[in-house]
Amino acid sequence: MDQGFTYSFGTVGLSTKELLARARKARDVEEYDRAADYYDDILEQEPDNWEAAYYSMFCRLQYSNLRKRIDTALSIDDAMANIIATIANANLIQQEKYYAIKNISMEIKDLAIKTYEATDMTNMNSNSFRQFKKLTLSWCQALYTVGYSIYEDFAENDWKTANLATLCLETCNDLATRFLNTTFTVPRLYLYKQAKASLSPYVEDATATIQVFDSHYVAPKVSFKFL
């Protein structure tokens, strides 16, 4: 019997509460593929469930290969604005909203850095480096979207939560700068120019948003290097 069919059959009749309990348990023991499937089942019952919408993507990022991580990071960019708006409008007390946004901010930041640091940067002629460039851009897009969406939805009435925007926006700037600080070979200068053209708009907008909170903030400088 098909494994997917067997798994789906096993969740028939479960309530959202029961599915959430199973999804969280699977996530806690790092069974991310199983957790993602449970969250998908929850979304069939409650399409506006922010936890399921977010963790369905997050769990897939944890076990996907590089190409799928690029695609899923871009899907975070597309979906996170809606998820954060859903949390802002949810029937939750302010502290619950804060911890939901805090968890999202920390998890996205940590996963972005973890993915970046796990990628081989030693051979810029390789296909993996070109994929890495795409992945860096997709994470900067996702981090910017999360940070700016938090600012948009919380800045006017909850500065404690809104300040979490800085965490994501600073990480956006940090990853972009770290990538551009890579040592490029002269024949590959076009890769640097392409990356800079793609990343600069996010750094500029992220910096402007951070400065709403901290007028003294200055984006990290790029120290261009080449062989």
C-alpha positions in Angstrom: 0.0 0.0 0.0 1.2 3.5 -0.8 2.9 5.0 2.3 1.3 8.4 1.8 -2.1 6.8 1.6 -1.4 4.8 4.8 -0.3 7.9 6.6 -3.3 10.0 5.6 -5.7 7.2 6.5 -4.1 7.2 10.0 -5.1 10.8 10.6 -8.8 10.5 9.4 -11.1 11.7 12.1 -8.5 13.4 14.2 -9.4 16.8 15.6 -7.2 19.9 15.0 -6.2 19.7 18.7 -5.1 16.1 18.3 -3.2 16.8 15.0 -1.5 19.8 16.7 -0.3 17.6 19.6 1.1 15.0 17.1 2.7 17.7 15.0 4.4 19.3 17.9 5.6 16.0 19.3 7.1 15.0 15.9 8.8 18.4 15.6 10.2 18.1 19.1 12.0 14.9 18.2 13.1 16.3 14.9 10.8 14.1 12.7 10.3 17.1 10.5 8.8 15.2 7.5 6.1 13.6 9.7 5.5 16.9 11.4 5.0 18.7 8.1 2.4 16.2 7.0 0.5 16.6 10.2 0.5 20.4 9.7 -0.8 19.9 6.2 -3.7 17.9 7.6 -4.4 20.8 10.0 -4.5 23.3 7.2 -7.1 21.2 5.5 -9.3 21.7 8.5 -8.3 25.2 9.4 -6.7 27.1 6.4 -6.1 30.2 8.6 -4.2 28.3 11.3 -1.0 30.3 11.6 1.0 27.7 13.4 0.3 25.0 10.8 1.0 27.4 7.9 4.3 28.5 9.3 5.6 25.1 10.6 4.6 23.3 7.5 7.2 25.4 5.7 9.7 25.5 8.5 9.8 21.7 8.9 10.3 21.2 5.2 13.2 23.5 5.3 14.8 21.3 8.0 15.0 18.2 5.8 15.0 19.4 2.2 17.9 19.2 -0.2 19.5 22.4 -1.4 17.1 23.0 -4.4 14.1 22.4 -2.3 15.5 24.7 0.5 15.8 27.5 -2.1 12.2 26.9 -3.3 10.9 26.7 0.3 12.8 29.8 1.4 11.1 31.7 -1.4 7.7 30.3 -0.4 8.4 31.8 3.1 9.0 35.1 1.4 5.6 34.8 -0.3 3.7 33.5 2.8 5.1 35.1 5.9 3.4 38.5 5.5 0.1 36.7 5.7 1.1 34.5 8.6 2.3 37.5 10.7 -0.9 39.5 9.8 -2.9 36.5 10.9 -1.1 36.4 14.3 -1.6 40.2 14.6 -5.4 39.8 14.1 -5.8 36.5 16.1 -7.8 36.2 19.2 -4.7 36.0 21.4 -3.5 38.1 24.3 -0.6 40.3 23.5 1.9 38.1 25.3 0.9 35.1 23.2 1.4 37.1 20.1 4.8 38.2 21.2 6.0 34.7 21.9 4.6 33.5 18.6 6.5 36.2 16.7 9.6 35.7 18.8 9.7 32.0 18.0 9.3 32.7 14.3 12.0 35.4 14.3 14.5 33.3 16.2 13.9 30.1 14.1 14.1 31.8 10.8 17.2 33.7 11.8 18.9 30.6 13.1 18.0 28.4 10.2 19.1 31.0 7.7 22.5 31.3 9.3 22.8 27.5 9.7 22.0 26.9 6.1 24.5 29.6 5.0 27.3 28.3 7.1 26.8 24.7 6.0 27.4 25.5 2.3 30.7 25.0 0.6 32.1 28.4 -0.6 35.5 27.1 -1.8 34.8 26.6 -5.5 33.0 29.5 -7.1 33.0 27.7 -10.5 30.8 25.0 -9.2 27.1 24.5 -9.6 26.8 24.4 -5.8 28.1 27.9 -5.5 25.6 29.2 -8.1 22.8 27.5 -6.1 24.3 29.0 -2.9 24.0 32.5 -4.4 20.3 31.8 -5.1 19.9 30.5 -1.6 21.5 33.5 0.0 19.2 35.8 -2.0 16.1 33.8 -1.1 17.0 33.9 2.6 17.6 37.7 2.5 14.2 38.1 0.8 12.6 35.9 3.5 14.3 37.6 6.4 13.4 41.0 5.0 9.8 40.0 4.5 9.5 38.6 8.1 11.2 41.7 9.6 9.3 44.3 7.6 5.9 42.5 8.2 6.5 42.4 11.9 7.3 46.1 11.8 4.1 46.9 9.7 1.8 44.9 11.9 3.1 45.6 15.4 5.1 48.9 15.4 2.1 51.2 16.1 0.8 49.3 19.1 3.4 47.0 20.4 7.1 48.1 20.3 8.2 45.1 22.2 7.1 42.8 19.5 8.0 45.2 16.7 11.6 45.3 17.9 11.9 41.7 16.8 11.8 43.0 13.3 15.3 44.3 13.9 16.5 40.7 14.6 15.5 39.6 11.1 16.5 42.7 9.3 19.9 42.8 10.8 20.4 39.1 9.8 19.3 40.0 6.3 22.1 42.6 6.2 24.6 40.3 7.8 24.1 37.5 5.3 24.2 39.8 2.4 27.4 41.4 3.6 29.1 38.1 4.4 28.3 36.8 0.9 29.7 40.0 -0.8 32.8 39.8 1.4 33.6 36.4 -0.1 36.9 36.4 -2.0 36.1 36.5 -5.7 38.4 35.6 -8.5 38.9 38.2 -11.3 37.2 36.1 -13.9 34.2 35.8 -11.6 33.7 39.4 -10.8 30.4 39.3 -12.7 29.1 37.0 -9.9 29.8 39.7 -7.4 28.1 42.4 -9.5 25.0 40.2 -10.0 24.9 39.4 -6.3 25.3 43.0 -5.3 22.6 44.2 -7.6 20.2 41.6 -6.2 21.0 42.1 -2.5 21.5 45.9 -2.3 17.8 46.8 -2.4 17.1 44.5 0.6 20.0 45.9 2.5 18.9 49.5 1.8 15.3 48.9 2.8 16.2 46.8 5.9 18.6 49.5 7.1 16.0 52.2 6.7 13.5 50.2 8.7 16.0 49.3 11.5 16.8 53.0 11.8 13.2 53.7 12.8 14.1 51.8 16.0 17.8 52.7 16.2 18.8 55.9 14.4 22.5 55.1 15.0 22.4 51.8 13.1 24.7 51.5 10.1 24.7 48.5 7.8 27.8 46.3 7.8 30.4 47.5 5.2 31.4 45.3 2.3 35.1 44.8 2.1 35.4 43.7 -1.5 38.2 41.1 -2.0 39.4 39.3 -5.2 42.3 37.2 -6.3 
